[in-house]
Amino acid sequence: DPEIALCGYEINGNAVQKARDLGIAEIHHQTIIEAIPAATTYDLAFTKGVLIHIHPDELPRVYDNLFALSRRYILVCEYYNPSPVTVTYRGNADRLFKRDFAGELMDRFGLSLVDYGFTYRRDNYFPQDDCNWFLLEKPL
């Protein structure tokens, strides 16, 4: 659809090349921790399984990028915990963090909650990792 413009930011060079080879999106080989110039904004900015790997000290810059790139909506699909916890990930400490990412975004930017849900690894039709998703909207 010519009315859909997709854009992605990816730190892994191999993933960047595979995504670019699809020819369906503008793919930037860049970390989301660094400031992203938001010359273009999008109706929806989202992360899935990304914020959980960002050290909490770096989250404010990532949140700023999501907010700046979004024209209206922000969607986060991540592991959820009501209070921040660190989980050992593949034998490594400080590599996986669970927290209330959506709540932090709502508090930081005055976003409103539009909807939320859960993806389940045992779903018969669309199995995914066990994650909570939250659709947030910018103030109008």
C-alpha positions as CSV (number, residue, x, y, z in Angstrom):
1,D,0.0,0.0,0.0
2,P,1.6,3.3,-1.1
3,E,0.0,5.0,1.9
4,I,2.1,3.0,4.4
5,A,5.6,4.1,5.2
6,L,7.6,1.8,7.4
7,C,10.8,2.6,9.1
8,G,13.0,0.7,11.5
9,Y,16.0,1.1,13.7
10,E,18.2,-2.0,14.2
11,I,21.6,-2.4,15.9
12,N,22.4,-5.8,14.4
13,G,24.1,-5.4,11.0
14,N,22.9,-8.8,9.7
15,A,19.3,-8.1,10.7
16,V,19.7,-4.7,9.0
17,Q,20.7,-6.3,5.7
18,K,18.0,-8.9,5.8
19,A,15.4,-6.2,6.5
20,R,16.7,-4.0,3.7
21,D,16.7,-6.9,1.3
22,L,12.9,-7.1,1.8
23,G,12.6,-3.7,0.3
24,I,9.5,-2.7,2.3
25,A,10.9,-0.3,4.8
26,E,13.5,2.3,5.4
27,I,16.0,0.6,7.8
28,H,18.6,2.5,9.8
29,H,21.6,0.7,11.2
30,Q,21.5,2.5,14.5
31,T,20.9,2.0,18.2
32,I,17.7,3.4,19.8
33,I,19.8,4.6,22.8
34,E,21.3,7.4,20.7
35,A,19.1,10.4,19.9
36,I,17.2,9.8,16.6
37,P,16.5,12.9,14.6
38,A,12.7,12.8,14.1
39,A,12.6,14.6,10.8
40,T,9.7,12.3,9.9
41,T,7.1,11.1,12.4
42,Y,4.8,8.1,12.1
43,D,1.3,7.3,13.2
44,L,2.7,4.5,15.3
45,A,6.1,4.0,17.0
46,F,6.6,0.7,18.7
47,T,8.9,-1.8,20.3
48,K,8.6,-5.5,20.9
49,G,11.1,-7.3,23.0
50,V,13.5,-4.4,22.9
51,L,13.0,-2.3,26.0
52,I,13.6,-5.3,28.3
53,H,17.2,-5.3,27.1
54,I,17.8,-1.6,27.6
55,H,19.6,-0.7,30.9
56,P,17.3,1.4,33.1
57,D,19.8,4.3,33.0
58,E,19.3,4.4,29.2
59,L,15.5,4.2,29.1
60,P,14.8,7.9,29.2
61,R,16.6,8.5,25.9
62,V,14.8,5.5,24.3
63,Y,11.4,6.8,25.6
64,D,12.3,10.3,24.2
65,N,12.9,8.6,20.8
66,L,9.7,6.7,20.8
67,F,7.8,9.9,21.7
68,A,9.5,12.0,19.1
69,L,9.0,9.5,16.3
70,S,5.3,9.0,17.1
71,R,2.7,11.3,15.6
72,R,-0.1,9.8,17.6
73,Y,0.4,6.3,19.0
74,I,3.1,4.3,20.9
75,L,2.8,0.6,21.3
76,V,5.1,-1.4,23.6
77,C,5.0,-5.2,23.8
78,E,7.5,-6.3,26.5
79,Y,7.8,-8.4,29.6
80,Y,5.8,-6.6,32.4
81,N,6.4,-6.3,36.1
82,P,4.7,-3.8,38.4
83,S,8.0,-2.9,40.0
84,P,11.4,-3.0,38.2
85,V,13.3,-6.3,38.4
86,T,16.4,-7.6,36.8
87,V,16.4,-11.2,35.4
88,T,19.4,-13.3,34.5
89,Y,19.4,-13.7,30.7
90,R,21.3,-16.5,29.1
91,G,23.6,-16.7,32.1
92,N,24.2,-12.9,32.1
93,A,23.3,-10.3,34.7
94,D,22.0,-6.9,33.7
95,R,20.8,-8.0,30.3
96,L,17.0,-8.3,30.9
97,F,14.8,-5.9,32.8
98,K,11.1,-6.2,33.5
99,R,9.1,-3.2,34.6
100,D,6.0,-1.1,33.8
101,F,7.3,0.5,30.6
102,A,3.9,1.7,29.6
103,G,3.2,3.3,32.9
104,E,6.6,5.1,32.8
105,L,5.8,6.4,29.3
106,M,2.4,7.5,30.4
107,D,3.8,9.4,33.4
108,R,6.7,10.9,31.4
109,F,4.6,12.2,28.5
110,G,1.0,12.4,29.7
111,L,0.0,9.6,27.3
112,S,-3.4,7.9,27.7
113,L,-4.0,4.1,27.6
114,V,-6.0,3.1,24.6
115,D,-5.9,-0.7,25.0
116,Y,-3.7,-3.5,26.4
117,G,-3.4,-7.3,26.2
118,F,-1.3,-10.3,26.4
119,T,0.5,-12.6,23.9
120,Y,0.7,-16.2,25.0
121,R,3.2,-18.8,23.9
122,R,0.4,-21.5,23.9
123,D,-1.9,-19.6,21.6
124,N,-3.3,-22.1,19.0
125,Y,-3.1,-19.7,16.1
126,F,-0.5,-17.1,16.8
127,P,1.9,-18.4,19.5
128,Q,4.4,-15.8,20.7
129,D,6.5,-15.2,23.8
130,D,4.5,-14.3,26.9
131,C,4.4,-10.5,26.7
132,N,2.1,-7.7,27.7
133,W,1.3,-5.1,25.1
134,F,0.0,-1.5,25.7
135,L,-1.3,0.9,23.1
136,L,-0.8,4.5,24.2
137,E,-2.0,7.7,22.7
138,K,-0.4,11.2,22.7
139,P,-2.5,14.1,24.0
140,L,-4.5,15.7,21.1
